[in-house]
């Protein structure tokens, strides 16, 4: 054969596909997933079998773990020693296994995640219950297969005198499959198995009358019977698992929370660290000290509370925000008939029962064969003793053993096994009394044969034998249930005042989206200076709020950010805030247009939205109470080219005033706007001409004669009384607010509600800013265009307008259930830069 003929020319994808398929088959069948019959993965089965062969059992002294690991690697499992030792360690950890399969002396790790000592230091042996998995393995009860080098054989599966898959559970990740089977109570599982044997068509509810749910070695409390039933029906389901905690009273009116049990597979040290971090970071108010008091008497995590702290509220917070409460997902995948399958409870028990029927049948057949063989020999011995002198004479006259056997068979009709037994008979057995013993043994053997044959002949007797053995195992090994079961998942409602210290703070939001909360002390020390921010930025909203309040930020693109004040970064007044996008995920091109403080979402209040394309929407505030606030949520449904220009909090009895770019103003009652849901687009607010759009929307109490301050794109301004307009109804065109010019007409850039004092600022396209004092501006009628503030030939058209209230205007303090008045409008400018002095 030439060198080139040794290689195949194949496409890479075919080779990779084939090899990965082989690898996956091996990983699935022979490594990561347990067998549905004995509940063991191959490495676990090999460890137990190697210890059994080596007589390293519960009734013998402990032996070095390294010896067992060496035996396993050398004879059955040709992989790394760490993989074998790690598997062996897990079988010995009482916080992982419901019933230990390996007993160990020495450091075998801890619930804190500490590593075990090296295998040269630890000693191990099989536990007593492991002998039940291996019992009768030498009676041809299971198939054996050659080991990796054909030098020995190993069992394909263990006889398993109890349903180990359910009792100890399993966890593993293979290629394309994963499994998570929780441990269960031995007595309950055996009772369910017996029920299914007696009544194969029993319902899941009947089985669940015995198996209440998982029984974790670490105890805890399971909540959610619906998830349990689904898991036992389909193999997949979800339950809530929480630790057991109690509140204890201390001297001085203080209390402490003592946690005695934690959820399964939760690292205790990490849990204690997380609870302490909540205390250090002040995420929860009222925790004085967290310590781990675990000792040889049992697990104990103590959370000492400050005086007057709400213990139940803090405990609920710990359940919700730490691993003191976790979600456990059932994914009961096991190898059944050499195939990975998602198994429900009935299928798991059926697999085990089918296995036990095969095991007991094979064991009974083996015992029957042995009993018949012995009965045959005993029969020959009785016959031989009855003609003892002749037999002895025949043997003495024989040349050798073979000749003696042949003569006995020929002369007296003995069979070959009988003749073998006679010639190997010891002389002391040749007594007259021995006949009686042999006859008793023969009778006993006949009874045994009859019994074994009846078991093989009757399904009911076979099941009866399995039941008897299961009951023996239950009586010997079953203990008290450790995990409690509760039907409903408790809704963890946390009173904010429990976990957040109530504190009045100053909250600021800037035009570019920077937010912060500042202590009143830091604010007072500023002596009225503006808060720290970039030079290009300016203040959008500043208000006094409480840490138990919520700030709602509404954006141009119709989203809202739900921001509890206590989650805002605490920053000094003179320092810049943090961008809101670092706290809550939002679209990069979006910008904040309004900030509304909210104290309580339960009152009858409404959010009112107005859009650029003339839509208006009113929704009950309570619909905007978010459970999660990791990203921006939908506030209003917008068409592609639309934008939100105003969002306000109302009491349902406000007036609405809408101004359009072309100079129309419409005034009507909020009650004209019907209430719709959160994810709706609303109704028509104003009847717009084809080239018109909304630039401003104001809300104010009914009957209040507002001062309206209008600014045009040409930097002209005027102040009007609301009474200059007639109150109308929704979706009308509105009344004219400007005098129409043929050349370079004025268009509304902004309309603001102003008080007696304060300043209105205008910024041109080129960045120049100028302010006008509101108190110096006289009231005008609707048909004038006002006075000029900027020369737009130098500054460009007006790009931004905002209002700074005076001392008797809007104070900084805001009731957290009242909307902050609109104080800023941003808008697009026209392309027409021609300017004229004509009014």
Helices and strands as residue ranges (DSSP letters): G 3-6, H 12-27, I 28-32, H 42-53, E 63-64, H 65-75, H 81-90, E 102-105, E 123-126, H 130-134, E 144-146, E 153-155, H 164-168, E 170-173, E 178-181, H 186-198, H 204-208, E 221-223, H 225-234, E 236-242, E 244-249, G 251-253, E 255-261, H 268-280, E 287-292, E 301-305, H 311-321, E 325-331, E 333-336, E 339-342, H 345-386, H 388-396, H 401-412, H 416-423, G 427-429, H 432-457, H 459-477, E 484-486, H 496-499, E 504-510, E 514-519, H 520-524, E 539-546, E 550-555, E 559-564, G 565-567, E 578-579, G 580-582, E 592-598, E 606-611, E 615-620, G 621-624, E 633-634, E 644-650, E 654-660, E 664-669, G 670-672, E 683-684, E 694-701, E 707-712, E 716-721, G 722-724, E 735-736, E 748-754, E 758-764, E 769-773, G 774-776, E 787-788, H 792-795, E 798-805, E 824-826
